Amino acid sequence: MGTSISIAVVLIVGILFVNFSPQFGGSHSEEAIARFNASKNFKEGQFWNLEFTQTTPSLSDLPKLFKELSREASGLTPSKGLPVQSVKLNEASKQTRVIWFGHSAFLLEIAGKRLLIDPMLSDVPSPHPWLGSERFTKELPIAIEDLPKIDAVLISHDHYDHLDYETILKIKDKVGKYFTPLGVGTHLQAWGVPKEDITELDWWHEVQFDNLTFAATPARHFSGRGLTDAQKTLWASWVIKSDSENIFFSGDSGYGQHFKEIGNKYGPFDLALMECGQYNDHLTEFAIHMLPEETAQASVDVKAKVMMPVHWASFSLNRHNWKEPVERLVAKAGEMDLQVVTPIIGQVIEFNNLDSNITSWWADYE
């Protein structure tokens, strides 16, 4: 009887948490769903990838999945905190530059504007700190409260390691506009961001933001924050273009035909920030993240002059050694004559001096 009561309590608490915690975001209005129906990427009440992509395991996949989860793995996290360079910002730089906050979060200064990309700046990427692994670094390059005014935030999709409730609450009074794939604005509105400050884009759609052009481009991934909202919002990569520079951010994506299509339409790119990490060599049938070798090929496909690996060095979200992604990427890039920049978290990357950011800093950490 006592066990049954305990299980019932846990279930009730879980249901209440999922239904009432603001972390899970908002629910789409009928008006929003009607708008999604105009997208060729929205069918049968959900968004779809360009290529067939398995995002959930079938019954036949479960034995292999359980075997992988029980497999012994080492080096998932660094043995000590990773280095972080502190940054102080005053006026926006006249030089185009990038500051990496770890994982897929970075601040971009371009054409006199400050942009935040996928600003997950909390310690744990999950709906509750008990449900995830902590950040590898003890601090950020810039404390959230010290961030200056942000002209715009761009978000690739609604997963917890890219869209963070706590971060949005702390920065929303400093942010001018938000740009998201279709449907992600529903979460932002639920967290107090005015609807008029949010622009949602479908794949291949563009918007002008003063002297910048933003284009939402395809990715091969999935979405969802709760138990019942899988594929209810779109996921995307982003093109950010000024009069003199062209930048690509892959978001989260498995390898696919879309990279060549993006390169042909919008390339070449001065810098491509490419997902590299949180893959699984033993479960490659789930093509929702790239292996490092695929990341290198995707960088070539989009016609990147220089690429920078992101989506690593902050969290353990899969079962590979924490620094394996960058080591495998650098090895493959060397074979392909692909230039890679690998800054320390917080290091300022200036476009007029990209070569100064080629280091192997991770080699000093186990």
ZITAZI-V570665 format. One record per pair of residues at least 6 apart in sequence whose ideal C-beta (glycine too) atoms are under 8 Angstrom apart, sorted by the first residue. I is the first residue (numbers start at 1). J is the second residue. D is the distance in Angstrom with one decimal. If there is no record, write none. Layout:
i = [I	I]
j = [J	J]
d = [D	D]
This chain:
i = [17	17	18	18	18	21	21	22	22	22	23	23	23	23	24	24	24	24	25	25	25	25	25	25	25	25	25	26	26	26	26	26	27	27	28	28	28	28	29	32	32	33	35	36	36	36	36	39	39	39	39	41	41	41	41	41	41	42	42	42	45	46	46	46	47	47	47	47	47	47	47	47	48	49	49	49	49	49	50	50	50	50	50	51	51	51	51	53	53	53	53	53	53	53	54	54	54	55	55	55	55	55	56	57	57	61	64	64	65	68	68	68	68	69	71	71	73	73	73	74	75	75	75	75	75	76	76	76	76	76	77	77	77	77	78	78	78	78	78	79	79	80	80	81	81	81	82	82	82	82	82	82	83	83	83	83	84	84	84	84	84	84	84	84	84	85	85	85	85	85	85	86	86	86	86	87	87	87	87	87	88	88	89	89	89	89	90	92	92	92	92	92	93	93	94	95	95	95	95	96	96	96	96	96	96	96	96	96	97	97	97	97	97	97	98	98	98	98	98	98	98	98	98	99	99	99	99	99	99	99	99	100	100	100	100	100	100	100	100	100	101	101	101	101	101	101	101	101	102	102	102	102	102	102	102	103	103	103	103	103	103	103	103	103	103	104	104	104	104	104	104	104	104	104	104	104	104	104	105	105	105	105	105	105	106	106	106	106	106	107	107	107	107	107	108	108	108	108	108	108	109	110	110	110	110	110	111	111	111	111	111	111	111	112	113	113	113	113	113	113	114	114	114	114	115	115	115	115	115	115	116	116	116	116	116	116	116	117	117	117	117	117	117	117	118	118	118	118	118	118	119	119	119	119	119	120	120	120	120	120	120	121	121	121	121	121	121	122	122	122	123	123	123	124	124	124	124	124	125	125	125	125	125	125	125	126	126	127	127	132	132	133	133	133	134	135	135	136	136	136	136	137	137	140	141	141	142	144	144	144	145	147	147	148	149	149	150	150	150	150	151	151	151	152	152	152	152	152	152	153	153	153	153	153	154	154	154	154	154	154	154	155	155	155	155	155	155	155	156	156	156	156	156	156	156	156	156	156	157	157	157	157	157	157	157	157	157	157	157	157	158	158	158	158	158	158	158	158	159	159	159	159	160	161	161	162	162	163	163	163	165	168	168	168	169	169	172	172	172	175	175	176	177	177	177	177	178	178	178	178	178	178	179	179	179	179	179	179	179	179	179	180	180	180	180	180	181	181	181	181	181	181	181	181	181	182	182	182	182	182	183	183	183	183	183	184	184	184	185	185	185	185	185	186	187	187	188	189	189	199	201	201	201	201	201	202	202	203	203	203	203	203	204	204	204	204	204	205	205	206	206	206	206	207	207	207	211	211	212	212	212	213	213	213	213	214	214	214	214	215	215	215	215	216	216	216	217	217	217	217	217	217	217	217	217	218	218	218	218	218	219	219	219	219	219	219	219	219	220	220	220	220	220	220	220	221	221	221	221	221	221	222	222	222	222	223	223	223	223	223	223	223	224	224	224	224	235	235	235	236	237	237	237	237	237	237	237	238	238	238	239	239	239	239	239	239	240	240	240	240	241	241	245	245	245	246	246	246	246	246	247	247	247	247	247	248	248	248	248	248	248	248	248	248	248	249	249	250	250	250	250	250	251	252	252	252	252	253	253	253	253	253	254	254	254	254	254	254	255	255	255	255	255	255	256	259	259	259	259	260	260	262	262	263	263	263	263	266	267	267	267	268	268	268	269	269	269	269	270	270	270	271	271	271	271	271	271	271	271	272	272	272	272	272	272	273	273	273	274	274	274	274	274	274	274	274	275	275	275	275	275	275	276	276	276	276	276	276	276	276	276	276	277	277	277	277	277	277	277	277	277	277	278	278	278	278	278	278	279	279	279	279	279	279	279	280	280	280	280	280	281	281	284	289	289	290	291	292	292	292	292	292	292	292	292	293	293	293	295	295	295	295	296	296	296	296	296	296	297	299	299	299	300	300	304	305	306	306	306	306	307	307	307	307	307	308	308	308	308	308	309	309	309	309	309	311	312	312	312	312	313	313	313	313	313	314	316	323	323	326	326	327	329	330	330	330	332	333	333	339	339	340	341	341	341	341	342	342	342	342	342	342	343	343	343	344	344	347	349	350]
j = [127	128	24	226	227	127	128	165	190	191	127	128	165	225	127	225	226	229	158	165	186	187	190	191	225	226	229	186	187	189	190	191	186	229	36	183	186	232	186	183	186	45	182	42	47	182	183	47	182	202	234	47	48	182	202	203	234	48	182	234	232	230	231	232	182	183	223	231	232	233	234	235	231	218	220	221	222	256	218	220	256	257	258	220	256	257	287	220	221	222	254	286	287	288	285	286	287	222	230	231	286	288	230	65	286	285	282	283	283	280	282	283	319	319	282	319	319	320	321	321	321	322	323	324	366	316	319	320	321	322	133	136	316	322	136	322	323	365	366	365	366	365	366	136	137	138	136	137	313	345	362	365	137	344	345	361	102	137	138	139	140	141	344	345	346	141	344	345	346	347	348	139	141	142	346	99	141	142	346	348	142	146	114	142	147	148	148	109	112	113	114	148	109	350	112	109	350	351	352	108	109	110	111	242	244	245	350	351	108	109	348	349	350	351	106	107	108	109	271	273	308	348	349	106	107	141	142	346	347	348	349	106	141	308	310	343	345	346	347	349	107	119	121	140	141	142	345	346	135	136	137	140	313	314	345	118	120	125	161	310	311	312	313	314	315	117	118	120	156	161	162	249	251	252	273	275	310	311	116	117	118	119	120	121	116	117	118	273	310	114	115	116	117	142	114	115	116	117	240	247	115	212	240	242	245	247	210	211	212	242	243	244	245	211	151	152	209	210	211	212	148	149	150	151	150	151	152	153	154	240	147	150	152	153	154	171	175	153	154	155	156	238	249	273	154	155	156	162	163	251	153	164	167	168	171	160	161	162	163	164	167	140	144	164	167	170	171	164	166	167	129	134	135	131	132	133	134	135	132	159	160	161	164	315	317	132	160	160	225	160	315	315	316	317	315	314	315	313	314	315	322	314	345	346	345	346	346	167	170	171	170	171	174	174	174	176	171	174	175	176	176	177	209	175	176	177	178	179	209	171	175	177	178	179	178	179	180	214	238	240	249	162	163	178	179	180	181	184	162	181	219	235	236	237	238	249	251	252	163	181	184	219	221	223	233	234	235	236	251	252	183	184	187	223	224	225	233	235	223	224	225	252	225	315	317	251	252	184	187	225	191	188	191	193	191	192	191	192	193	193	197	197	197	198	199	209	185	188	193	197	198	199	198	199	200	201	207	209	214	216	238	188	198	199	200	201	200	201	202	203	216	233	234	235	236	200	201	202	233	234	200	223	232	233	234	200	233	234	193	195	198	199	200	233	225	233	198	195	198	207	207	214	215	216	236	216	234	216	217	218	234	236	215	216	217	218	265	215	216	213	214	215	216	213	214	215	242	243	240	241	242	239	240	241	242	238	239	240	241	238	239	241	266	236	237	238	236	237	238	239	248	258	262	265	266	236	237	258	261	262	235	236	237	250	251	252	253	258	253	254	255	256	258	287	288	235	251	252	253	254	288	230	231	235	288	229	230	231	232	233	234	235	230	231	232	233	251	252	253	251	248	249	250	251	253	258	262	248	249	251	246	247	248	262	266	269	246	247	248	249	247	266	270	271	351	266	267	268	269	270	269	270	271	272	273	262	266	267	269	271	272	273	274	302	304	272	273	272	273	274	275	298	275	275	288	289	311	275	288	289	290	298	286	287	288	289	290	294	287	290	291	294	297	298	287	297	298	301	302	301	302	301	302	269	301	302	303	302	302	303	304	303	304	305	302	303	304	305	305	306	351	304	305	306	307	308	341	351	354	299	302	304	306	307	308	307	308	310	295	298	299	304	307	308	309	310	289	290	295	309	310	311	290	292	295	309	310	311	312	325	326	329	289	309	311	312	313	317	318	320	325	326	289	311	312	315	317	318	289	290	291	292	318	320	325	286	289	318	319	320	291	320	291	311	318	298	328	309	324	325	326	327	328	329	332	328	329	332	307	309	325	329	307	329	332	333	336	338	336	307	333	338	336	338	338	339	339	340	341	354	333	338	339	340	341	340	341	342	343	349	325	326	329	340	342	325	322	323	325	326	322	323	326	345	362	345	322	362	365	342	362	362	340	340	342	360	338	339	340	354	358	358	349	354	357	358	357	358	359	360	361	362	349	357	359	359	361	357	357	356]
d = [7.7	7.6	6.3	5.7	6.0	6.3	7.8	6.2	6.8	6.6	4.1	7.3	4.8	7.5	6.4	5.1	4.5	7.9	6.8	7.6	6.7	3.3	5.5	7.5	5.2	7.7	7.9	4.3	5.4	6.0	3.1	7.9	7.0	7.9	7.7	6.4	5.3	6.7	7.7	6.8	6.2	8.0	7.5	4.4	7.7	5.8	6.5	7.6	6.2	4.8	7.6	5.3	6.0	7.9	6.6	6.0	6.5	7.6	7.4	7.8	7.9	7.2	3.8	6.2	7.3	7.7	7.0	5.1	7.4	7.0	4.8	7.5	7.3	7.9	5.2	7.4	7.8	7.6	5.7	7.1	6.7	6.8	5.7	6.5	5.2	6.6	7.9	5.6	7.8	7.3	6.4	8.0	5.5	6.5	5.8	5.5	7.3	4.1	7.5	7.6	6.8	6.0	7.5	5.2	7.9	7.6	7.6	7.1	7.0	6.7	5.1	6.0	6.9	7.9	7.5	6.7	4.6	7.5	7.9	7.0	3.8	6.1	7.7	7.8	7.2	4.4	6.8	7.7	7.0	6.2	7.1	6.4	5.2	5.8	5.5	5.6	7.7	5.1	6.8	7.1	4.4	6.7	7.9	6.8	5.8	4.9	4.9	5.1	6.2	6.7	7.9	6.3	7.9	5.3	7.1	6.7	8.0	5.0	7.6	5.7	7.1	5.9	7.2	4.9	4.8	6.2	5.6	7.1	3.5	5.1	7.9	7.8	6.1	7.5	6.3	5.8	4.6	5.3	5.5	6.5	7.7	8.0	8.0	6.8	7.9	5.2	7.9	5.3	5.6	6.9	5.4	8.0	4.8	8.0	7.3	7.6	5.3	6.6	6.0	7.8	6.6	4.7	7.5	7.3	7.7	5.1	7.5	4.3	7.7	5.1	5.5	5.9	4.7	6.5	5.5	7.2	5.4	7.8	7.2	7.6	7.5	7.8	4.4	6.2	4.5	5.9	7.7	6.5	7.6	5.7	7.2	4.8	7.9	7.6	6.9	5.8	5.6	7.1	7.1	7.4	6.9	7.4	6.5	5.8	6.0	7.9	6.7	7.5	7.0	7.4	6.1	7.8	5.7	3.7	4.7	7.8	6.3	7.8	6.1	6.8	6.0	7.4	7.3	3.8	6.0	7.3	4.5	7.4	7.2	7.2	6.0	8.0	7.5	7.5	7.8	7.1	4.8	5.0	7.5	6.7	5.3	5.1	5.4	6.3	7.8	5.3	7.8	6.8	7.1	6.6	7.1	5.7	7.7	7.7	7.5	4.5	7.9	6.3	6.9	7.1	7.7	6.8	6.8	5.3	6.3	7.3	7.9	5.0	5.7	4.1	7.0	8.0	7.9	7.5	4.4	6.9	7.6	7.0	7.7	6.2	6.6	7.0	5.3	5.3	7.2	6.4	5.2	7.2	6.2	7.1	7.9	5.1	7.7	4.7	7.5	7.2	7.5	7.6	5.1	7.9	7.8	7.4	6.0	7.8	7.5	6.1	5.5	4.4	7.4	7.6	6.3	7.1	5.3	7.9	6.6	7.3	5.4	5.8	7.1	4.3	6.2	6.0	5.5	6.7	4.5	7.7	8.0	5.1	4.7	5.8	6.9	5.5	5.1	7.5	4.2	6.9	5.7	7.3	5.4	7.9	4.5	3.7	7.1	5.7	7.3	3.2	5.4	6.6	7.3	7.4	7.5	5.7	4.7	7.4	8.0	5.5	6.4	6.3	5.5	7.1	7.0	6.9	6.1	7.7	6.4	3.1	7.9	6.9	4.8	6.5	7.3	6.4	6.1	7.3	5.4	7.5	6.6	5.3	4.7	6.9	5.0	7.2	7.8	7.3	5.9	4.7	7.0	6.2	6.1	7.5	5.3	7.6	4.9	7.2	7.9	4.9	7.6	6.8	5.5	7.5	7.5	6.6	5.5	7.0	7.4	4.6	7.6	5.7	5.6	7.3	7.0	6.5	5.8	6.7	6.7	7.0	3.1	6.5	7.1	6.5	6.9	7.5	6.3	5.2	7.0	7.5	3.7	6.9	6.1	6.3	7.8	5.2	6.0	5.2	7.1	5.6	5.0	7.9	6.9	7.7	7.4	7.0	6.9	6.3	6.6	7.6	7.1	6.8	6.6	7.9	6.2	6.6	5.2	7.0	6.4	7.4	7.3	6.4	5.5	8.0	7.6	7.2	5.5	7.6	6.7	6.9	7.0	5.8	6.2	5.9	4.7	7.1	7.9	5.1	8.0	6.7	6.8	7.5	5.5	7.8	8.0	7.1	6.6	7.5	5.4	7.4	6.7	6.4	7.6	7.9	5.7	6.7	3.7	6.0	4.0	5.0	7.0	5.5	6.8	4.2	6.8	7.8	6.3	3.4	5.8	6.8	5.0	7.3	7.8	7.3	4.0	7.9	4.9	7.2	7.3	7.7	5.6	5.6	7.0	5.7	6.3	7.5	7.8	3.8	7.3	6.6	6.9	5.9	6.2	4.8	7.4	6.4	7.2	7.4	6.7	7.7	7.8	7.1	5.7	5.9	6.8	4.5	8.0	7.5	5.3	7.9	6.5	6.7	6.5	6.7	5.6	7.5	7.7	4.4	7.9	6.5	7.0	6.1	7.9	7.1	4.0	7.4	6.5	4.4	7.7	6.4	6.4	4.7	6.8	5.8	8.0	7.3	4.9	8.0	7.1	7.0	6.7	4.0	7.4	7.2	5.1	5.6	4.7	6.8	4.7	6.5	3.9	7.1	4.8	4.2	7.3	4.4	6.5	6.3	6.9	4.4	7.0	4.6	5.5	6.9	5.3	6.8	5.9	6.7	6.1	7.8	7.1	5.8	6.8	4.6	7.0	5.3	4.0	6.6	6.7	7.7	6.3	6.8	8.0	5.9	6.9	6.1	5.0	4.6	6.4	7.9	6.9	7.3	4.6	6.9	7.3	7.3	5.8	7.4	4.8	8.0	7.8	4.4	7.8	7.1	7.4	7.5	5.1	7.9	6.4	7.1	7.6	7.2	5.1	5.4	6.2	6.4	5.3	7.5	7.3	7.0	7.3	7.7	4.4	7.5	4.3	7.0	8.0	5.5	6.7	7.7	4.7	7.1	6.8	4.8	4.9	6.9	7.0	5.6	7.1	6.5	7.0	6.0	7.8	7.5	6.7	7.8	7.9	3.5	5.0	6.0	6.0	7.9	6.8	5.0	7.8	3.9	6.9	5.8	7.2	8.0	4.4	3.8	5.3	4.6	7.8	7.8	5.3	7.9	5.3	4.1	4.2	7.9	5.4	3.2	7.5	3.8	7.1	6.0	6.0	6.3	4.9	6.6	5.6	6.9	6.4	7.1	7.3	5.2	7.3	6.4	7.8	7.0	7.4	5.4	5.6	3.6	7.4	4.6	7.3	7.6	5.2	5.1	5.2	6.3	5.4	7.6	5.2	7.0	6.1	6.8	6.6	6.0	6.5	8.0	6.5	4.4	7.2	5.6	4.5	3.6	6.7	5.8	5.6	4.7	6.7	5.2	7.8	7.4	4.6	3.3	7.7	8.0	7.7	7.7	4.0	8.0	5.5	6.0	7.5	7.9	4.4	4.6	4.4	6.4	5.2	7.6	6.3	6.8	7.4	7.4	7.7	5.3	6.3	7.3	6.8	7.3	7.3	8.0	7.7	6.3	7.6	7.9	7.7	5.1	7.6	8.0	3.6	4.1	6.4	6.5	7.7	4.7	7.9	6.6	7.9	5.7	7.8	5.9	4.2	5.1	5.7	5.8	7.7	4.0	7.8	5.9	6.2	6.3	7.6	7.0	4.7	7.4	5.9	5.4	7.5	6.4	7.2	5.7	7.6	7.1	4.9	7.3	7.4	7.4	6.6	5.6	5.3	7.0	6.9	7.9	7.4	7.8	4.6	6.1	7.1	7.6	7.5	6.6	7.3	7.8	6.4	4.6	7.1	6.3	6.1	7.7	6.8	6.0	7.2	7.5	7.9	7.5	4.8	7.7	7.9	7.0	6.3	5.6	4.1	5.9	6.9	6.4	5.9	7.1	7.2	7.9	5.4	4.6	7.5	7.4	5.2	6.5	5.2	7.9]
